[in-house]
Amino acid sequence: MSLDPARTRTLVQQAWDREIIPALTDYIRIPAKSPMYDAKWVEHGHIDRAVTLMTDWARRRKIEGLTIDVIRLEGRTPVILMEVPGKGGETVLLYGHCDKQPEMVGWAADGGPWTPVRRGDRLFGRGAGDDGYAVFAALTAIETLQAQGVPHARCVVLIEASEESGSPDLPAYVEQLAERLRPDLVICLDSGCGDYDHLWATTSLRGVLSGILTVEVLSEGVHSGAASGIVPSSFRILRQVLDRLEDHRTGKILVSECHVEIPPGRLADRSVASRESRLHRYPSVSWESSAVATASTPPPGFSIAARTASIRAEVMSSSQLAIGSRSSS
């Protein structure tokens, strides 16, 4: 049986209005901050509350063969693993996360990070779009296919709880669950869109390499008037190290292994996306009027004393760097 676009639109719209919006509204109220922003996440229990909300909602879906597991490895945030059998022998993995970024600032007077506010057809609050919607969208898509008798591949929905901290717990779960995942296609429901009028798919992203780099010069603090010119500037050492990785004048990454040739098809996609959404105007970026600076203009408060103040640290080798990555398909 083929997919009926009109019926699909009706089924999905009804699900969002009747089932998903109320659940997302409750989810916003849960301060399920990622472990990097809530060291006592276990004691606070907010991540567990988010997991419970999502799994309770999932159990009410009319999805044939759906199984739901909450898996917990010692000392790690949990993951939700849902499996739906399918036809054809292939597996589609749909990814999302239930942890949130911290409160931050800039909320409207009648709202807040944990206070859901509905304005027209838009819902505001921390975590609804990043990334609470993922589990609801994934299961609604599967449920809509089954409601119309449309065959689909085996589907696995994986929801983690440490993404906003760099996903430190995810690799352990991927290794633990390797035999149950086995994806032929990964759909990462955690990206952006150019506008609200099109269906967008992110096919590639720039990579992220994160780490902690520290420089140790002195074992204790000394007055800059006595030490400057004698003690090497930790700031200068740090700058020299960074200059091996990036051209500070242009921002070009100097490590050749970090560069790949962009396929012609992706360049064509970029042109279409830019034209359709007017992305060349950078609508999501708020520039400061004085954003342009030169090397000869030091930032406010910069002083020689600040450069020579004592810094206790260590230089880490590349093998010691804490690595984090983010991907989207």
Secondary structure, 3 states (H helix, E strand, C coil): CCCCHHHHHHHHHHHHHHHHHHHHHHHHCCCCECCCCCCCHHHHCHHHHHHHHHHHHHHCCCCCCCEEEEECCCCCCCEEEEEECCCCCCEEEEEEECCECCCCCCCCCCCECCECEEECCEEECCCHHHHHHHHHHHHHHHHHHHHCCCCCCEEEEEEECCHHHCCCCHHHHHHHCHHHHCCCEEEECCCCCCCCCCCCCCCCCCCCCCCCCCCCCCCCCCCHHHHECCECCHHHHHHHHHHCCECCCCCCECCHHHCCCCCHHHHHHHHHHHHHHCHHHCCCCCCCCCCCCCCCCCCCCCCHHHHHCCCCCCCCCHHHCCCCCCCCC
